[in-house]
Amino acid sequence: MDFDQVVRNRKMTRNFESRPIPEFVLAKIVSNAQRAPSAGHSQGTSLIILASPQETEEYWKATTTSDWRKNSRRSTLMDAPVVILVCCDPTAYTARYSLDDKIDSDLSRIESWPVPYWTVDASMCAMTILLTCTNEGLGACFLGMFRGEGELRQALSISDHLQLIGAICAGYPKLPDPPSRSALIPKVPIENFVRWRRGG
Ligand SMILES: Cc1cc2nc3c(=O)[nH]c(=O)nc-3n(C[C@H](O)[C@H](O)[C@H](O)COP(=O)(O)O)c2cc1C
């Protein structure tokens, strides 16, 4: 398998070249991301883009320990030249569904929503970013917001009304990039994944 195939077969990339992503590619990522769908076109998703070593360092300092930064085999993630924070604003949804054409849906209060579609929409936006990266020959990795959210909010002055969904590291992929332990877990059998409700 050549380099290109290795990279294409791996969905998440965790080792990056530090060379920057060209501005026109970043512009395409942003433009595609904005085309992701949203409930009622509420458009409550927003991005914070960190695209210099000084900026990405703020993310890593807030969300990891110095021990991880020095010793983790995954500290290669920090070489990614770009980190994109995906945010959403639930109040954009309640405001949108308070308008005349949606008011009958009874979704003008957060508690009325059966599914938090602000999270769903931000996730679709994140997937659009991951797919655009693949299309542009870049690698990317979605990282959950599991640690240091408070520190990150403070460092980047992120407003309280925004929820942080996760971060996407992006850049040119580099080998070696061993699969994560999670990626080694076999896929569930297809019959457990899909149930065909066919008549007959
Ligand atoms: C919500 C979510 C959170 C994730 N968080 C992390 C993370 O913190 N660190 C990481 O290395 N990968 C993270 N991943 C990537 C998954 O581990 C990865 O998609 C899974 O192992 C399958 O690997 P593959 O996408 O390379 O096939 C996350 C993925 C999702 C969807």
The ligand as an SDF file (V2000), in Angstrom:
LIG
                    3D

 31 33  0  0  0  0  0  0  0  0999 V2000
  -17.2460   12.6480   19.3280 C   0  0  0  0  0  0  0  0  0  0  0  0
  -15.8760   12.1220   18.9560 C   0  0  0  0  0  0  0  0  0  0  0  0
  -14.8200   12.3540   19.8310 C   0  0  0  0  0  0  0  0  0  0  0  0
  -13.5480   11.9110   19.4930 C   0  0  0  0  0  0  0  0  0  0  0  0
  -12.5280   12.2150   20.3280 N   0  0  0  0  0  0  0  0  0  0  0  0
  -11.2850   11.8180   20.0170 C   0  0  0  0  0  0  0  0  0  0  0  0
  -10.2000   12.1910   20.8390 C   0  0  0  0  0  0  0  0  0  0  0  0
  -10.3620   12.9070   21.8370 O   0  0  0  0  0  0  0  0  0  0  0  0
   -8.9650   11.7520   20.4970 N   0  0  0  0  0  0  0  0  0  0  0  0
   -8.7480   11.0050   19.3790 C   0  0  0  0  0  0  0  0  0  0  0  0
   -7.6000   10.6580   19.1110 O   0  0  0  0  0  0  0  0  0  0  0  0
   -9.7650   10.6440   18.5470 N   0  0  0  0  0  0  0  0  0  0  0  0
  -11.0150   11.0440   18.8470 C   0  0  0  0  0  0  0  0  0  0  0  0
  -12.0520   10.7160   18.0220 N   0  0  0  0  0  0  0  0  0  0  0  0
  -11.8050    9.8850   16.8270 C   0  0  0  0  0  0  0  0  0  0  0  0
  -12.2540    8.4260   17.0500 C   0  0  0  0  0  0  0  0  0  0  0  0
  -11.4090    7.8240   17.9980 O   0  0  0  0  0  0  0  0  0  0  0  0
  -12.1690    7.6910   15.6960 C   0  0  0  0  0  0  0  0  0  0  0  0
  -13.1410    8.2140   14.8240 O   0  0  0  0  0  0  0  0  0  0  0  0
  -12.3680    6.1770   15.8580 C   0  0  0  0  0  0  0  0  0  0  0  0
  -11.3290    5.6610   16.6070 O   0  0  0  0  0  0  0  0  0  0  0  0
  -12.4010    5.4610   14.5130 C   0  0  0  0  0  0  0  0  0  0  0  0
  -11.1800    5.6860   13.8560 O   0  0  0  0  0  0  0  0  0  0  0  0
  -11.1440    6.1550   12.3270 P   0  0  0  0  0  0  0  0  0  0  0  0
  -12.0760    7.3560   12.2860 O   0  0  0  0  0  0  0  0  0  0  0  0
   -9.7190    6.5200   12.0900 O   0  0  0  0  0  0  0  0  0  0  0  0
  -11.6300    4.9870   11.5660 O   0  0  0  0  0  0  0  0  0  0  0  0
  -13.3260   11.1800   18.3020 C   0  0  0  0  0  0  0  0  0  0  0  0
  -14.3880   10.9490   17.4340 C   0  0  0  0  0  0  0  0  0  0  0  0
  -15.6400   11.4420   17.7410 C   0  0  0  0  0  0  0  0  0  0  0  0
  -16.7650   11.2210   16.7500 C   0  0  0  0  0  0  0  0  0  0  0  0
  1  2  1  0
  2  3  1  0
  2 30  2  0
  3  4  2  0
  4  5  1  0
  4 28  1  0
  5  6  2  0
  6  7  1  0
  6 13  1  0
  7  8  2  0
  7  9  1  0
  9 10  1  0
 10 11  2  0
 10 12  1  0
 12 13  2  0
 13 14  1  0
 14 15  1  0
 14 28  1  0
 15 16  1  0
 16 17  1  0
 16 18  1  0
 18 19  1  0
 18 20  1  0
 20 21  1  0
 20 22  1  0
 22 23  1  0
 23 24  1  0
 24 25  2  0
 24 26  1  0
 24 27  1  0
 28 29  2  0
 29 30  1  0
 30 31  1  0
M  END
$$$$
